[in-house]
Amino acid sequence: MKQFILPVFLSLILLSCKDNTQTSVKPLKEVVAEDVDNTEVEKESKQSIKALKKELTEKGFQTFDYIDEKTQDTILMQQYFIAFLKRGPIRNQNEEEANRLQNEHLAHLSKMYELGYADISGPFGDDGDIRGITIYNVPTQAMADSLANSDPMVKAGRLEIEIHPWWAGKGFPLR
């Protein structure tokens, strides 16, 4: 299903996310030093909540669990980081340059997804100042900030980033 969702979101990004901003950040290779495993959802179904929580904690992720009153299941919550991609102040690129930056932006998002650093990305369907989001599956806000700010659209100033910690149940799919 992820193989279907990613191309759809990337297509939507092409159509509606042609704005970006810039921030200074560590080079991507410094941040990508520790590989976050992208097969965690597969592992979750084969692994106890206790074992998954231990594994995530050892990797530096923040978690907590609770008992769902209705089902009596243990729900493991994990901290993610949601990056809002906002319209940036430098928007005077010509069409050719804007298209090049958009292609580099999409390649960056694809790489984040393939490396397991981003779980979902996509543009908003209006023409507001907030152009889209990316949800980063990394242990720290500093890492999410560095990855988000390494986006070519952010570096060029067409987009700027605003990041917030965000909690979600581990392994729950979008519906």
C-alpha positions in Angstrom: 0.0 0.0 0.0 2.9 2.4 0.8 4.1 1.8 -2.8 0.8 3.2 -4.0 0.5 6.1 -1.5 3.9 7.6 -2.0 3.5 8.2 -5.8 0.0 9.6 -5.2 1.3 12.0 -2.6 4.3 12.9 -4.6 2.0 13.7 -7.6 -0.1 15.9 -5.3 3.0 17.7 -4.1 4.0 18.4 -7.7 0.6 20.0 -8.3 0.3 22.1 -5.2 3.5 22.5 -3.4 5.6 25.0 -5.4 6.6 27.2 -2.4 9.6 26.9 0.0 11.9 28.5 2.6 15.5 28.2 3.8 17.2 27.4 7.1 20.8 26.4 7.9 21.2 22.8 8.8 23.8 20.0 9.2 24.5 18.1 6.0 22.1 15.2 5.4 24.9 12.6 5.7 25.6 13.7 9.3 22.0 13.3 10.2 21.5 10.0 8.3 24.3 8.3 10.2 21.9 6.0 12.2 19.5 4.1 9.9 16.0 4.1 11.3 14.5 0.7 10.3 11.6 1.2 7.9 10.2 -2.3 8.6 9.0 -1.5 12.1 5.3 -2.0 11.1 6.1 -5.5 10.0 8.1 -6.1 13.2 5.2 -4.8 15.3 2.9 -7.6 14.3 5.5 -10.2 15.3 6.8 -8.5 18.4 5.2 -7.8 21.8 4.5 -4.3 22.8 7.1 -4.6 25.6 9.8 -5.7 23.1 8.9 -3.0 20.6 8.9 -0.3 23.4 12.3 -1.5 24.5 13.7 -1.4 21.0 12.3 2.1 20.3 13.6 3.3 23.7 17.1 1.9 22.9 17.1 3.9 19.7 16.2 7.1 21.5 12.5 7.4 20.7 10.0 8.7 23.3 7.1 6.3 24.0 4.4 5.6 26.5 1.6 3.0 26.6 -1.9 2.7 27.9 -4.7 0.2 28.1 -7.6 0.9 25.7 -10.7 0.7 27.9 -12.9 -0.6 25.1 -10.7 -3.4 23.8 -8.4 -3.9 26.8 -5.5 -3.8 24.3 -2.2 -2.2 25.2 -1.6 0.8 22.9 2.0 1.9 22.3 2.3 5.6 21.6 5.4 7.0 19.9 6.5 10.5 19.5 7.0 11.6 15.9 7.7 15.1 14.5 5.3 16.8 12.1 6.9 19.4 9.9 4.7 22.1 8.4 6.1 23.3 5.1 5.2 26.9 4.9 5.4 29.5 2.1 8.9 31.0 2.2 10.1 34.5 1.7 12.2 33.9 -1.4 9.7 33.3 -4.2 11.3 35.1 -7.1 12.8 32.1 -8.9 11.9 31.9 -12.6 9.7 29.0 -13.8 12.7 26.8 -14.8 14.4 27.2 -11.5 11.1 26.7 -9.5 10.6 23.4 -11.5 14.1 22.2 -10.8 13.7 23.0 -7.1 10.3 21.1 -7.1 12.0 18.1 -8.6 14.8 18.2 -6.1 12.2 18.6 -3.3 10.3 15.5 -4.4 13.5 13.5 -4.7 14.4 14.7 -1.1 11.0 13.6 0.2 11.3 10.2 -1.6 14.7 9.7 -0.1 13.4 10.5 3.4 10.6 7.9 2.9 12.9 5.2 1.5 15.4 5.7 4.4 12.6 5.3 6.9 12.9 8.9 8.2 9.6 10.1 6.9 6.4 8.1 7.1 4.1 10.4 5.1 4.3 13.6 3.2 1.9 15.6 1.2 0.7 19.0 0.1 -2.5 20.8 1.3 -5.2 21.2 -1.3 -5.6 25.0 -0.9 -3.3 27.9 -1.7 -2.6 28.9 1.9 0.6 29.7 3.5 1.0 26.2 4.9 1.9 24.2 1.7 2.2 20.7 3.1 3.4 18.4 5.9 5.9 15.6 6.5 5.8 13.3 9.5 9.3 12.4 10.6 9.9 9.0 12.3 13.1 10.0 14.1 14.1 10.0 17.8 14.7 13.8 18.2 13.3 17.1 17.1 16.9 18.2 16.2 17.2 15.3 13.8 13.7 16.1 12.2 14.7 19.7 12.0 18.0 18.9 10.3 16.3 16.5 7.8 13.5 19.0 7.0 15.9 21.9 6.5 18.1 19.9 4.1 15.2 20.0 1.6 16.3 22.0 -1.5 13.2 24.1 -1.5 13.9 25.1 2.1 17.5 25.8 1.3 16.4 28.0 -1.6 14.0 29.9 0.6 10.8 28.9 -1.2 9.6 27.0 1.8 10.3 27.3 5.5 9.8 24.7 8.2 7.9 24.6 11.4 8.2 21.4 13.4 6.2 20.1 16.3 6.3 16.9 18.4 3.3 14.7 17.6 2.1 11.5 19.2 0.5 8.5 17.4 -0.3 4.9 18.1 2.4 2.7 16.8 1.3 0.6 13.9 -2.1 2.2 13.4 -2.8 2.8 9.6 -4.5 5.8 8.1 -8.1 5.2 7.2 
